[in-house]
Amino acid sequence: MASGKPADRISKIIAAVNPGSFRVSAMVMGITESGELQILGSGHRASQGIKRGYITDMSAATYAIRDAVERAEKNAGASVQSVWVGCAGAGLRSQVSKVEIEIGGRRIEEEDIEQLLVSARQTIQPDGRMVLHAQPAHYTLDGAHGVANPKGLHAERLGVDVHVMLADGAPIRNLTEAVQNAHLDVEAVVATPLATGHACLSQEERDLGVALVEVGGDLTNIAVYTGGMLVGLVAVPMGSNDITDAIASTFGVRRFQAERLKCVSGSAIASPSDHREMIPVNGPNDEAGQGAVARGADEKNRIARAELVSVVTQQVSSLTDEIGRALKGMGFSGATGGQVVLTGGGAELAGFAEFAQGALAMPVRLGRPPSLKGLPEAHATAGFATLAGLCLYASDDPIDIRALGPRYTTTAHYSSSQKVSQLFRALKEYF
């Protein structure tokens, strides 16, 4: 008679949706009674009604979101009522708020920490923008950083560094409405640099200093982490779709042909054999007359791989120049630079990380999701790092300091997830 350990039951289900410009993806994750994370199902489809992180067609975006979530639900064998939503656009801006209170050399109590966080909340200045996140990053004792839990320690002054993420209100409301129109509640709107950081960066990297470069379809977000928190963020309105458009324009082919050429044969690194290699413009399953004959192609509608690589490297060079300027503007270059983690669907282009390492003169690695139980191989790539990161972020459910105390103000949480119980959890976590 076979015996074995019974399967750990799922005690909680978390769902996330990442509405990108190239694709809309969704994931359903379960948390077992023992606290293990398990991916139950995921799905994706081509994006519609979303451009550079903004909703441009409400009905089309709603349909794409609903379709992606239904595919994930089908794979998971479970239905979801609410989702955590990624936001890459909406004019995201990051800032750090530093607050100190006098302690007078005595022992720090829970009430002191609570008073500090309430004081920090009063310093948030959104300037008419929406506050997506306001989270304590770490504490300081008499100016000394790196204190995880100050309770029980003595100090003259107790301080906290709070990371605040701001966004334009109207795009966030459009994104929220598109999800709600798909008959889903919004647990929270999460800035993708924070979610992707959960998936791709180690705590040590965040402490020492790291740049996270997320290359999407129409937008590239460049985030700098140091001292354990995100301290700078710049969005560049360029992405992998610009490479596709350049290929389509240069060779006079349709966009689906250009996308396939980029993915199958494109590279950011030239090879001596490229001039000898001829690559077909049409795919093996294309019907006659479906695509276009490429400009400069031979009688079999093939082009030299060297010509394709030339177009790709020119676009990648332009993008890395912008990334380099953004990093320099945030003080992350030269002697003050460090590890660069390249992620997002655009980062999957062959040779991109190697090209970026040479162009930026900094070590570059590809950022992928961690190994999660049930994560399909096709989704264990840089292109799905944000999606997995949203689930990991949701499982951590970081407390927003605006949820503490009686003077609670509206945050980007739109469902009933902000309960009194979170206050007690906050006190337990941070104190």
MIFI-375191 format. One record per residue: residue in one letter; x, y, z of N, C-alpha, C in turn. Coordinates in steps of 0.05 Angstrom, whole numbers, padded with zeros to 5 digits, always signed. Example, Ala and Ser with C-alpha at 12.3 -4.5 7.8 and 13.67 -1.06 7.14 Angstrom:
BEGIN
a+00264-00114+00156+00246-00090+00156+00264-00066+00156
s+00257-00045+00142+00273-00021+00143+00258+00001+00157
//
This chain:
BEGIN
m+00017-00024+00000+00000+00000+00000+00018+00025+00000
a+00013+00042-00019+00030+00066-00022+00023+00086+00000
s+00044+00098+00011+00040+00119+00031+00058+00142+00024
g+00049+00165+00031+00065+00189+00026+00054+00212+00041
k+00069+00234+00039+00060+00258+00053+00037+00270+00038
p+00015+00277+00051-00008+00289+00038+00000+00317+00026
a-00013+00323+00004-00008+00349-00009-00016+00372+00009
d+00001+00392+00010-00004+00416+00026-00027+00432+00013
r-00048+00438+00028-00071+00451+00017-00065+00481+00012
i-00078+00492-00009-00076+00520-00015-00094+00535+00005
s-00083+00554+00019-00098+00570+00039-00106+00597+00028
k-00091+00607+00008-00097+00633-00003-00090+00634-00033
i-00106+00648-00048-00100+00651-00077-00095+00681-00083
i-00074+00686-00098-00067+00713-00107-00066+00713-00138
a-00078+00734-00149-00077+00736-00179-00065+00763-00186
a-00051+00764-00208-00038+00788-00218-00042+00790-00248
v-00043+00815-00258-00045+00820-00286-00026+00842-00293
n-00011+00838-00315+00009+00858-00324+00001+00868-00352
p-00013+00891-00354-00022+00900-00380+00000+00916-00395
g+00016+00901-00410+00038+00914-00424+00030+00923-00452
s+00048+00937-00465+00042+00947-00492+00045+00925-00513
f+00061+00904-00507+00064+00883-00527+00046+00859-00520
r+00043+00853-00495+00025+00831-00487+00013+00837-00460
v-00010+00825-00455-00023+00827-00429-00021+00799-00417
s-00009+00797-00393-00005+00771-00381-00018+00770-00353
a-00025+00746-00345-00038+00742-00319-00028+00717-00306
m-00029+00717-00280-00018+00694-00265-00035+00689-00240
v-00039+00664-00233-00053+00657-00208-00034+00641-00191
m-00029+00651-00167-00010+00638-00149-00025+00630-00123
g-00018+00607-00113-00029+00597-00088-00008+00598-00065
i-00017+00603-00041+00000+00601-00018-00011+00578-00001
t+00006+00558+00004-00002+00535+00019-00004+00540+00049
e-00015+00522+00063-00018+00525+00092+00009+00527+00106
s+00030+00516+00093+00057+00517+00105+00072+00542+00095
g+00059+00559+00078+00071+00583+00069+00086+00581+00043
e+00085+00558+00030+00099+00555+00005+00084+00568-00018
l+00099+00581-00036+00086+00594-00059+00086+00574-00082
q+00063+00574-00096+00060+00555-00118+00044+00568-00141
i+00055+00568-00165+00041+00580-00188+00020+00559-00197
l-00005+00567-00197-00026+00549-00205-00033+00551-00234
g-00029+00574-00246-00035+00577-00275-00027+00605-00284
s-00021+00607-00310-00014+00633-00322-00024+00633-00351
g-00026+00657-00362-00035+00660-00389-00028+00687-00400
h-00027+00689-00426-00021+00715-00438-00033+00717-00466
r-00036+00741-00476-00046+00745-00503-00034+00772-00513
a-00038+00776-00540-00028+00801-00551-00042+00825-00539
s-00028+00846-00535-00039+00870-00522-00057+00885-00542
q-00077+00898-00531-00095+00916-00546-00102+00940-00529
g-00104+00963-00541-00113+00987-00528-00095+00998-00506
i-00069+00990-00507-00049+00999-00488-00024+01008-00503
k-00015+01033-00498+00008+01044-00512+00026+01058-00492
r+00051+01051-00491+00071+01063-00473+00061+01064-00444
g+00047+01043-00436+00037+01041-00408+00011+01056-00402
y-00001+01067-00423-00026+01082-00420-00049+01068-00434
i-00073+01069-00423-00096+01058-00436-00104+01078-00458
t-00105+01068-00483-00113+01085-00506-00140+01077-00518
d-00149+01053-00511-00176+01044-00520-00187+01027-00498
m-00207+01038-00484-00217+01025-00460-00229+00998-00465
s-00246+00995-00486-00259+00970-00491-00239+00949-00500
a-00220+00957-00517-00200+00937-00526-00182+00928-00503
a-00174+00947-00486-00157+00939-00463-00172+00921-00444
t-00198+00928-00439-00214+00911-00421-00216+00883-00432
y-00221+00880-00458-00223+00853-00470-00197+00838-00467
a-00174+00851-00472-00148+00837-00470-00143+00828-00441
i-00149+00845-00422-00145+00839-00394-00162+00815-00386
r-00188+00816-00393-00206+00794-00386-00197+00768-00399
d-00189+00769-00424-00180+00745-00439-00156+00733-00426
a-00136+00750-00419-00111+00739-00406-00117+00727-00379
v-00135+00740-00363-00142+00729-00337-00157+00702-00340
e-00175+00701-00359-00190+00676-00364-00172+00653-00372
r-00151+00659-00388-00132+00638-00395-00117+00628-00371
a-00109+00647-00353-00095+00639-00329-00114+00623-00310
e-00139+00631-00308-00158+00617-00292-00162+00589-00302
k-00164+00586-00328-00168+00559-00340-00144+00541-00334
n-00120+00552-00336-00096+00535-00330-00095+00529-00300
a-00104+00547-00284-00103+00543-00255-00126+00526-00245
g-00147+00524-00260-00171+00509-00251-00184+00523-00228
a-00182+00550-00227-00194+00566-00206-00202+00593-00217
s-00222+00605-00205-00231+00631-00213-00221+00652-00193
v-00217+00677-00202-00208+00698-00185-00227+00722-00186
q-00229+00736-00164-00247+00759-00164-00232+00785-00163
s-00206+00784-00154-00191+00809-00152-00162+00804-00161
v-00149+00825-00170-00122+00823-00181-00104+00846-00171
w-00078+00841-00171-00058+00861-00167-00049+00869-00195
v-00048+00895-00201-00044+00905-00228-00017+00919-00230
g-00002+00912-00250+00024+00926-00255+00019+00951-00271
c+00035+00971-00266+00034+00997-00280+00062+01005-00287
a+00068+01007-00313+00094+01015-00323+00095+01044-00331
g+00072+01056-00338+00071+01084-00347+00061+01103-00326
a+00042+01120-00334+00029+01139-00316+00048+01158-00303
g+00070+01164-00316+00089+01184-00305+00100+01177-00278
l+00107+01152-00274+00117+01143-00248+00141+01160-00239
r+00142+01166-00214+00164+01181-00203+00169+01172-00174
s+00195+01168-00168+00202+01158-00142+00216+01180-00125
q+00210+01180-00099+00224+01199-00082+00227+01186-00054
v+00247+01196-00039+00252+01186-00012+00247+01208+00008
s+00230+01202+00028+00224+01221+00049+00238+01213+00074
k+00254+01231+00086+00269+01225+00110+00258+01240+00134
v+00252+01227+00156+00240+01239+00179+00255+01230+00204
e+00258+01248+00223+00271+01241+00249+00254+01253+00272
i+00255+01239+00294+00242+01249+00319+00263+01246+00342
e+00260+01263+00362+00278+01262+00385+00269+01240+00404
i+00289+01225+00414+00284+01203+00433+00297+01210+00460
g+00319+01225+00459+00332+01234+00484+00349+01213+00498
g+00358+01194+00483+00376+01174+00494+00363+01150+00508
r+00337+01151+00510+00323+01129+00524+00318+01105+00505
r+00306+01084+00517+00300+01060+00502+00276+01066+00483
i+00278+01056+00458+00258+01061+00438+00235+01041+00442
e+00210+01051+00444+00187+01034+00448+00170+01034+00422
e+00150+01016+00422+00133+01014+00398+00118+01041+00393
e+00111+01055+00414+00097+01081+00410+00115+01101+00396
d+00141+01100+00400+00159+01118+00386+00160+01112+00356
i+00160+01087+00350+00161+01079+00321+00135+01087+00308
e+00113+01083+00322+00087+01091+00311+00086+01121+00306
q+00095+01136+00326+00096+01166+00323+00113+01174+00300
l+00136+01160+00296+00154+01167+00274+00140+01163+00247
l+00127+01140+00244+00114+01133+00218+00090+01152+00213
v+00076+01160+00234+00054+01179+00230+00065+01206+00222
s+00088+01214+00234+00101+01239+00226+00111+01237+00197
a+00121+01214+00189+00131+01211+00162+00108+01214+00142
r+00084+01204+00150+00061+01206+00132+00054+01235+00126
q+00058+01252+00145+00051+01280+00142+00070+01295+00123
t+00094+01283+00118+00114+01296+00100+00109+01290+00071
i+00092+01271+00065+00087+01263+00036+00074+01287+00022
q+00087+01295+00000+00077+01318-00015+00072+01308-00044
p+00048+01300-00050+00042+01289-00077+00041+01310-00099
d+00038+01335-00091+00036+01357-00112+00014+01351-00133
g-00009+01343-00123-00031+01338-00141-00030+01311-00155
r-00010+01295-00149-00008+01269-00162-00018+01247-00143
m-00021+01223-00153-00030+01200-00137-00006+01186-00124
v-00009+01180-00099+00012+01165-00085+00005+01135-00088
l+00022+01120-00102+00018+01091-00105+00028+01076-00081
h+00052+01084-00071+00065+01070-00049+00078+01090-00030
a+00077+01085-00005+00092+01100+00015+00101+01080+00036
q+00124+01069+00033+00133+01047+00050+00159+01052+00065
p+00160+01045+00091+00185+01048+00106+00206+01030+00094
a+00229+01041+00088+00251+01024+00076+00269+01015+00098
h+00280+01033+00114+00296+01026+00137+00298+01049+00157
y+00307+01043+00181+00308+01062+00202+00337+01072+00206
t+00340+01095+00220+00366+01105+00227+00366+01112+00257
l+00389+01107+00269+00393+01115+00297+00416+01135+00298
d+00409+01159+00306+00429+01181+00307+00444+01184+00280
g+00429+01180+00259+00439+01183+00232+00452+01158+00220
a+00456+01138+00236+00468+01113+00226+00447+01096+00212
h+00452+01087+00187+00433+01072+00171+00435+01042+00177
g+00417+01027+00165+00418+00998+00165+00405+00985+00189
v+00386+00999+00202+00373+00988+00225+00346+00976+00216
a+00343+00950+00219+00319+00937+00210+00296+00940+00230
n+00302+00937+00256+00282+00940+00277+00294+00954+00301
p+00286+00980+00305+00298+00996+00326+00287+00991+00354
k+00266+00976+00356+00253+00972+00383+00273+00960+00403
g+00274+00972+00426+00291+00962+00448+00319+00974+00447
l+00326+00990+00427+00352+01002+00425+00350+01031+00437
h+00373+01042+00444+00375+01069+00454+00386+01088+00433
a+00375+01112+00433+00385+01132+00413+00376+01160+00422
e+00391+01180+00412+00382+01208+00416+00360+01215+00396
r+00364+01205+00371+00345+01210+00349+00338+01185+00334
l+00313+01181+00329+00304+01158+00313+00293+01169+00286
g+00303+01158+00264+00294+01166+00238+00284+01144+00221
v+00271+01150+00199+00262+01130+00179+00264+01142+00152
d+00271+01125+00133+00271+01132+00104+00247+01119+00092
v+00229+01135+00081+00204+01125+00069+00206+01128+00039
h+00202+01106+00025+00201+01107-00005+00173+01113-00014
v+00170+01134-00030+00144+01143-00040+00144+01141-00071
m+00124+01128-00082+00121+01126-00111+00096+01141-00119
l+00101+01161-00137+00079+01178-00147+00072+01171-00175
a+00047+01177-00183+00038+01172-00210+00017+01193-00217
d+00013+01197-00243-00009+01214-00252-00035+01201-00247
g-00055+01215-00236-00080+01203-00228-00097+01192-00250
a-00100+01208-00272-00118+01200-00294-00111+01173-00306
p-00085+01168-00314-00078+01142-00325-00083+01119-00306
i-00078+01123-00280-00083+01102-00260-00113+01096-00259
r-00130+01117-00260-00159+01113-00259-00168+01098-00284
n-00156+01105-00307-00163+01090-00332-00155+01061-00330
l-00132+01055-00319-00123+01028-00316-00141+01013-00297
t-00148+01025-00275-00166+01013-00255-00193+01007-00268
e-00203+01026-00283-00230+01023-00296-00229+01000-00316
a-00208+00998-00331-00206+00976-00351-00207+00949-00337
v-00194+00946-00314-00194+00921-00299-00222+00916-00287
q-00234+00937-00276-00260+00934-00264-00281+00928-00285
n-00278+00939-00309-00296+00932-00331-00294+00903-00339
a-00271+00891-00333-00268+00862-00338-00278+00845-00315
h-00295+00858-00298-00309+00844-00276-00289+00834-00255
l-00268+00850-00250-00248+00843-00230-00244+00867-00211
d-00241+00860-00185-00233+00881-00166-00203+00886-00167
v-00195+00910-00161-00167+00917-00161-00157+00917-00132
e-00139+00898-00125-00127+00897-00099-00109+00921-00095
a-00092+00926-00115-00074+00949-00114-00062+00952-00142
v-00054+00977-00148-00039+00983-00172-00010+00985-00162
v+00008+00969-00174+00036+00968-00165+00054+00978-00188
a+00072+00996-00181+00092+01005-00201+00110+00982-00208
t+00112+00977-00234+00127+00953-00243+00156+00952-00234
p+00170+00975-00232+00198+00972-00222+00200+00960-00194
l+00179+00965-00177+00179+00952-00151+00173+00922-00153
a+00153+00916-00170+00146+00887-00173+00169+00872-00185
t+00181+00882-00206+00203+00868-00220+00227+00865-00202
g+00231+00885-00185+00253+00883-00166+00249+00860-00147
h+00224+00854-00139+00218+00831-00122+00226+00805-00136
a+00224+00804-00162+00229+00779-00176+00259+00776-00184
c+00272+00798-00190+00299+00797-00202+00323+00804-00185
l+00318+00819-00163+00340+00830-00148+00342+00816-00121
s+00367+00811-00113+00372+00800-00086+00373+00823-00066
q+00369+00817-00041+00370+00838-00020+00398+00851-00020
e+00419+00834-00024+00446+00844-00024+00450+00864-00047
e+00439+00858-00071+00441+00877-00093+00428+00903-00087
r+00404+00902-00075+00389+00926-00068+00404+00943-00047
d+00418+00929-00029+00434+00943-00008+00459+00957-00020
l+00473+00942-00037+00499+00952-00047+00495+00972-00069
g+00473+00970-00084+00468+00988-00107+00466+00973-00133
v+00444+00976-00146+00439+00961-00171+00420+00977-00188
a+00423+00975-00214+00404+00988-00233+00388+00967-00246
l+00361+00970-00245+00343+00951-00257+00332+00964-00283
v+00338+00953-00306+00329+00964-00331+00309+00945-00343
e+00284+00954-00344+00262+00937-00354+00254+00947-00382
v+00261+00931-00402+00256+00938-00430+00229+00926-00439
g+00208+00942-00441+00182+00933-00450+00179+00938-00480
g+00154+00936-00489+00148+00940-00517+00152+00969-00526
d+00140+00987-00511+00141+01016-00519+00156+01033-00498
l+00163+01021-00475+00173+01037-00453+00196+01022-00439
t+00217+01036-00432+00238+01025-00416+00241+01040-00390
n+00236+01026-00367+00239+01037-00341+00266+01031-00329
i+00280+01052-00320+00307+01049-00309+00305+01057-00279
a+00308+01038-00262+00305+01043-00233+00332+01037-00219
v+00340+01055-00201+00364+01052-00186+00357+01046-00156
y+00368+01024-00147+00365+01016-00118+00391+01020-00104
t+00390+01030-00080+00413+01031-00062+00404+01033-00034
g+00420+01023-00015+00412+01024+00013+00386+01008+00018
g+00380+00989+00000+00357+00972+00004+00331+00982-00008
m+00332+01006-00021+00306+01017-00031+00310+01030-00058
l+00288+01034-00072+00289+01047-00098+00292+01077-00093
v+00313+01089-00105+00318+01117-00099+00316+01135-00124
g+00314+01123-00147+00312+01138-00172+00298+01123-00194
l+00283+01137-00210+00268+01123-00232+00265+01142-00256
v+00272+01132-00279+00269+01147-00304+00256+01129-00325
a+00236+01139-00339+00223+01124-00360+00232+01135-00387
v+00241+01117-00405+00250+01125-00432+00228+01115-00451
p+00216+01132-00468+00195+01123-00486+00205+01108-00510
m+00221+01088-00505+00231+01070-00526+00230+01041-00516
g+00228+01022-00534+00227+00994-00526+00232+00976-00550
s+00225+00951-00546+00231+00931-00566+00213+00934-00591
n+00190+00947-00588+00173+00952-00612+00187+00971-00631
d+00204+00989-00621+00218+01007-00639+00238+00991-00657
i+00249+00970-00647+00266+00953-00664+00250+00939-00685
t+00226+00929-00678+00208+00917-00697+00200+00936-00719
d+00193+00961-00711+00185+00981-00730+00207+00989-00749
a+00232+00990-00739+00255+00996-00756+00260+00975-00777
i+00256+00949-00769+00260+00927-00788+00238+00929-00809
a+00213+00933-00801+00191+00935-00820+00195+00958-00839
s+00205+00980-00830+00209+01004-00846+00233+01000-00865
t+00254+00989-00855+00279+00986-00872+00274+00966-00894
f+00261+00944-00889+00257+00923-00909+00230+00924-00923
g+00213+00942-00915+00187+00944-00928+00169+00920-00924
v+00170+00908-00900+00154+00884-00895+00133+00891-00874
r+00114+00872-00870+00093+00876-00851+00104+00872-00823
r+00089+00883-00804+00099+00883-00776+00103+00855-00765
f+00085+00836-00771+00087+00809-00760+00112+00795-00772
q+00119+00802-00797+00143+00791-00809+00168+00803-00794
a+00167+00829-00789+00190+00842-00776+00194+00831-00748
e+00172+00826-00733+00173+00815-00706+00186+00788-00706
r+00178+00771-00726+00190+00744-00727+00219+00746-00734
l+00227+00763-00753+00255+00766-00760+00271+00774-00736
k+00261+00792-00721+00275+00802-00697+00279+00779-00677
c+00257+00765-00671+00258+00744-00650+00274+00719-00659
v+00271+00711-00684+00284+00686-00694+00313+00690-00702
s+00318+00712-00716+00345+00716-00728+00359+00741-00719
g+00345+00759-00705+00357+00784-00697+00378+00780-00675
s+00397+00798-00673+00417+00797-00652+00429+00825-00649
a+00437+00831-00624+00450+00856-00619+00480+00854-00623
i+00490+00830-00629+00519+00826-00633+00523+00815-00661
a+00540+00828-00676+00546+00819-00704+00565+00796-00703
s+00564+00779-00723+00581+00756-00726+00593+00756-00754
p+00618+00746-00757+00631+00746-00784+00615+00730-00805
s+00600+00710-00795+00585+00693-00814+00558+00706-00823
d+00551+00729-00812+00525+00741-00819+00522+00747-00848
h+00545+00755-00861+00543+00763-00890+00537+00739-00908
r+00545+00715-00898+00541+00691-00915+00514+00678-00910
e+00500+00686-00888+00475+00673-00881+00451+00689-00892
m+00435+00675-00908+00410+00686-00918+00386+00675-00902
i+00369+00693-00893+00347+00685-00876+00320+00691-00890
p+00302+00672-00889+00276+00676-00902+00259+00697-00887
v+00245+00714-00902+00228+00734-00891+00202+00722-00881
n+00192+00703-00897+00167+00689-00890+00172+00665-00873
g+00153+00659-00856+00155+00635-00839+00145+00610-00853
p+00151+00587-00843+00144+00562-00856+00113+00558-00858
n+00098+00571-00841+00069+00567-00841+00054+00590-00854
d+00069+00609-00865+00055+00632-00878+00042+00623-00904
e+00018+00633-00908+00004+00628-00933+00015+00646-00954
a+00012+00637-00979+00022+00652-01002+00008+00679-01003
g+00024+00700-01006+00013+00727-01008+00007+00740-00981
q+00011+00725-00959+00004+00736-00932+00023+00759-00925
g+00049+00755-00931+00069+00775-00924+00078+00791-00948
a+00098+00808-00944+00108+00824-00965+00136+00814-00973
v+00144+00820-00998+00171+00814-01007+00189+00836-00997
a+00210+00828-00983+00227+00848-00971+00243+00864-00991
r+00248+00889-00985+00265+00906-01001+00294+00895-01001
g+00304+00890-01025+00332+00880-01027+00334+00850-01023
a+00311+00836-01022+00311+00807-01019+00318+00792-01045
d+00327+00767-01043+00333+00751-01067+00307+00739-01077
e+00309+00722-01098+00285+00711-01111+00269+00693-01092
k+00282+00684-01070+00268+00667-01051+00258+00683-01027
n+00258+00710-01030+00249+00728-01008+00266+00724-00983
r+00292+00724-00987+00311+00721-00965+00328+00746-00964
i+00336+00753-00940+00355+00776-00936+00380+00767-00922
a+00401+00782-00925+00426+00775-00911+00423+00781-00881
r+00431+00763-00865+00428+00766-00837+00444+00791-00827
a+00466+00797-00841+00482+00820-00834+00466+00846-00836
e+00448+00848-00856+00432+00872-00859+00412+00874-00836
l+00400+00852-00828+00381+00852-00806+00395+00860-00780
v+00419+00847-00775+00433+00853-00750+00442+00882-00749
s+00448+00894-00772+00456+00922-00773+00433+00940-00764
v+00408+00934-00773+00385+00950-00764+00380+00946-00734
v+00382+00922-00725+00377+00916-00696+00398+00930-00679
t+00424+00928-00686+00445+00940-00669+00442+00970-00668
q+00433+00982-00690+00430+01011-00691+00409+01020-00671
q+00387+01005-00670+00365+01012-00651+00373+01006-00622
v+00387+00984-00618+00396+00977-00591+00416+00997-00581
s+00433+01007-00599+00452+01027-00592+00439+01053-00583
s+00417+01061-00597+00402+01085-00590+00390+01082-00562
l+00379+01058-00557+00366+01052-00531+00386+01052-00508
t+00409+01039-00512+00429+01038-00491+00441+01066-00486
d+00443+01082-00507+00452+01110-00502+00433+01125-00483
e+00407+01121-00488+00387+01133-00470+00388+01122-00442
i+00393+01096-00440+00395+01083-00414+00420+01094-00399
g+00442+01097-00414+00466+01108-00402+00463+01136-00392
r+00449+01153-00408+00444+01180-00399+00426+01181-00374
a+00406+01163-00373+00388+01162-00350+00404+01154-00325
l+00421+01134-00328+00436+01125-00305+00456+01146-00295
k+00468+01160-00314+00487+01182-00307+00472+01204-00292
g+00447+01210-00302+00431+01231-00289+00423+01224-00260
m+00422+01198-00255+00415+01189-00227+00440+01183-00211
g+00464+01190-00222+00489+01186-00207+00498+01157-00207
f+00488+01141-00225+00496+01112-00226+00513+01108-00251
s+00538+01116-00249+00557+01112-00271+00585+01115-00261
g+00604+01107-00278+00632+01109-00270+00638+01094-00244
a+00653+01108-00226+00661+01096-00201+00637+01090-00183
t+00615+01106-00187+00591+01102-00170+00571+01083-00181
g+00578+01072-00205+00560+01052-00218+00563+01025-00205
g+00551+01005-00218+00552+00978-00207+00537+00959-00225
q+00526+00938-00213+00511+00918-00228+00486+00929-00241
v+00483+00922-00267+00459+00928-00282+00444+00902-00287
v+00418+00901-00281+00402+00878-00286+00382+00885-00308
l+00384+00871-00330+00368+00877-00354+00345+00856-00355
t+00320+00866-00356+00298+00848-00356+00276+00859-00374
g+00252+00846-00374+00231+00854-00393+00233+00838-00419
g+00211+00838-00434+00210+00823-00459+00232+00831-00478
g+00238+00857-00480+00258+00866-00498+00286+00856-00492
a+00291+00849-00466+00317+00839-00458+00323+00811-00469
e+00302+00798-00479+00306+00771-00489+00319+00770-00517
l+00322+00794-00529+00336+00795-00555+00364+00784-00552
a+00372+00766-00571+00398+00754-00570+00420+00775-00569
g+00438+00772-00550+00462+00789-00549+00457+00816-00535
f+00432+00822-00526+00426+00848-00515+00443+00854-00490
a+00443+00834-00471+00458+00838-00446+00488+00842-00452
e+00499+00827-00471+00527+00830-00478+00533+00857-00490
f+00515+00866-00508+00518+00892-00520+00517+00914-00499
a+00497+00912-00481+00493+00933-00460+00517+00934-00442
q+00529+00911-00436+00553+00911-00418+00576+00927-00430
g+00580+00924-00457+00601+00939-00470+00594+00968-00472
a+00569+00974-00479+00560+01002-00483+00559+01018-00457
l+00551+01005-00435+00549+01019-00409+00574+01018-00392
a+00593+01000-00400+00618+00996-00386+00612+00989-00357
m+00592+00972-00353+00585+00962-00326+00577+00932-00330
p+00580+00916-00309+00571+00888-00310+00540+00887-00314
v+00531+00871-00333+00503+00868-00339+00495+00839-00338
r+00474+00833-00324+00463+00805-00324+00434+00807-00331
l+00423+00784-00341+00395+00782-00348+00379+00775-00323
g+00357+00790-00319+00340+00785-00295+00316+00768-00302
r+00314+00745-00289+00292+00726-00293+00277+00721-00267
p+00253+00711-00268+00238+00705-00244+00253+00683-00228
p+00249+00682-00202+00261+00660-00186+00247+00634-00193
s+00260+00613-00185+00248+00586-00190+00224+00582-00171
l+00200+00584-00182+00176+00580-00166+00163+00554-00174
k+00152+00539-00154+00139+00514-00160+00115+00519-00178
g+00114+00504-00200+00091+00507-00219+00095+00527-00240
l+00117+00543-00240+00122+00563-00260+00130+00550-00286
p+00113+00553-00308+00120+00540-00333+00146+00551-00345
e+00160+00534-00359+00186+00542-00370+00184+00566-00388
a+00162+00568-00403+00158+00590-00422+00155+00617-00407
h+00147+00616-00382+00143+00640-00366+00165+00645-00346
a+00186+00628-00347+00209+00632-00330+00230+00649-00344
t+00222+00669-00359+00239+00685-00375+00238+00715-00366
a+00256+00731-00377+00257+00759-00370+00231+00773-00377
g+00218+00764-00398+00193+00777-00407+00170+00774-00387
f+00172+00755-00369+00151+00750-00349+00160+00756-00321
a+00183+00769-00318+00193+00775-00291+00175+00793-00275
t+00163+00813-00289+00145+00832-00275+00120+00817-00265
l+00109+00799-00282+00085+00784-00274+00090+00768-00249
a+00112+00752-00249+00119+00737-00225+00125+00755-00201
g+00137+00778-00207+00143+00797-00186+00118+00809-00173
l+00097+00813-00189+00072+00822-00178+00060+00803-00158
c+00062+00777-00164+00052+00756-00146+00069+00756-00120
l+00096+00758-00123+00114+00758-00100+00109+00783-00083
y+00105+00806-00096+00099+00831-00082+00073+00828-00066
a+00053+00816-00079+00027+00812-00066+00029+00793-00043
s+00046+00773-00045+00048+00754-00022+00062+00767+00002
d+00080+00786-00004+00092+00802+00018+00073+00823+00028
d+00057+00834+00010+00037+00855+00017+00048+00876+00035
p+00068+00891+00025+00081+00911+00042+00061+00932+00053
i+00064+00940+00078+00046+00958+00090+00052+00987+00081
d+00031+01001+00075+00033+01029+00067+00030+01046+00093
i+00048+01065+00098+00046+01080+00123+00021+01096+00126
r+00007+01101+00103-00017+01116+00104-00040+01100+00116
a-00036+01073+00118-00057+01056+00130-00055+01055+00160
l-00034+01068+00172-00030+01068+00200-00045+01091+00214
g-00056+01086+00237-00068+01107+00253-00095+01116+00244
p-00108+01134+00258-00135+01142+00252-00138+01160+00228
r-00116+01174+00220-00119+01193+00199-00113+01180+00172
y-00123+01157+00168-00119+01141+00144-00131+01156+00120
t-00114+01158+00098-00124+01171+00073-00125+01150+00051
t-00140+01157+00030-00144+01138+00008-00118+01132-00006
t-00112+01106-00011-00089+01098-00026-00098+01086-00052
a-00079+01074-00066-00086+01061-00092-00099+01034-00088
h-00105+01026-00063-00120+01001-00059-00150+01007-00063
y-00162+00992-00080-00190+00998-00088-00210+00977-00078
s-00200+00955-00066-00218+00935-00056-00219+00936-00026
s-00229+00916-00013-00231+00916+00016-00207+00905+00030
s-00184+00905+00016-00160+00892+00027-00148+00908+00050
q-00155+00934+00053-00144+00949+00075-00163+00946+00099
k-00157+00927+00116-00175+00922+00139-00160+00929+00164
v-00175+00929+00186-00163+00935+00212-00140+00915+00218
s-00143+00891+00208-00123+00870+00213-00096+00878+00202
q-00095+00895+00181-00070+00903+00170-00055+00921+00189
l-00070+00936+00204-00057+00954+00224-00042+00937+00244
f-00055+00916+00254-00041+00899+00273-00017+00885+00260
r-00020+00878+00234+00003+00865+00220+00025+00885+00217
a+00018+00910+00212+00038+00931+00209+00054+00934+00235
l+00039+00935+00257+00052+00938+00283+00071+00915+00289
k+00062+00891+00281+00078+00867+00285+00103+00867+00267
e+00099+00875+00241+00121+00874+00222+00142+00895+00228
y+00133+00920+00233+00152+00942+00234+00161+00947+00263
f+00146+00937+00282+00154+00942+00310+00164+00916+00323
//
